[in-house]
Amino acid sequence: MQSENPLVADLVKLANAAAGTFAGMTREARDGARERLREAMGGMDFVSREEFDAVKAMAARAREDSEALAARVAALEAKLADRA
């Protein structure tokens, strides 16, 4: 049989309320910090991984095209040099 001591019951209620309040404060602090970080990062120019990969592929393709054009120009210049 459990005794009903009002002092113990009040202390248990107080501890439960404090635990709930602490948990709420923790969630609120975490959410606030996350929001501040999001605002700070929003002002910076970051790109997504997909955008970065797309631009990287475009640069590689442009480099290949440039090398191919340089080879064609060298071949044409060689032909002109042979004719002269």
N, C-alpha and C positions, 0 to 999 in steps of 0.2 A: 504494500500500500504506500502510495506517495503522499507526502504531507504537502499541504497547500500553504506555503509560507508566502505572505504578500510581498515581503522584501525581496525574496528570491525571484518571484514572478516579475516584479518590477525591474529588477536587474537584468533578467533575461529579455524583457521587452526593450529595455534601453540598449542592450548589446545588439539585438536584432535591428533596431532602428539605426544604430550607428553603423552597422555593417552595410545596410542598404544605402545609407547616405554616402558612405565612403565609396561604394561601388558606383553610385551615380556620379560622384565627383570625378572618379577615375575615368569613366566613359566620357564625361564632358571635357575633361582636360585632354584626353587623347583625340577626341573629335576636333577640339579647338586647335591643337597643335597640327593636326593633319590639314585643317583648313588654312592655317597660316602658311604652312609649307606649300600648299597648292597655290596660294596667292603669290608667294615669292617666286615659285618656279614658273608661274604663268607669264611673268614679265620677261622671261628669258626666251631666247630663240632656240628651242629644242625641236628636233624633227623626230618623227616616228621611225622605227627600224625599217618599215616598208619604204618610206620616202628615201631614206638613206641608201638602201639597196638599189632602188630604182635609179637614183642619180649616179651611183657607183657603176651600174651597168651601162648607163648612157655614156659616161666618161670613158669606159673601156672600149665601147663601140666607136666613139669618136677618135680615140687614139689609134685603133686598128685602121679606120678609114684614112686617117692622116698618114699613117705609115704606107698604106697602099697607094695613096696619091703621090707621096714622095717617091716611091719606087717607079710609078708611071712617069713622073716628070723626069727622073734620072734617065729612064729608058728613052724618052723622047729627045732629051738633050744629047744622049749618046748617038741617036740616029742623025740628028742635025750635025753633030760634029763629024760624023762619017761622011756626010754629003758635002761638007765644006772642004 
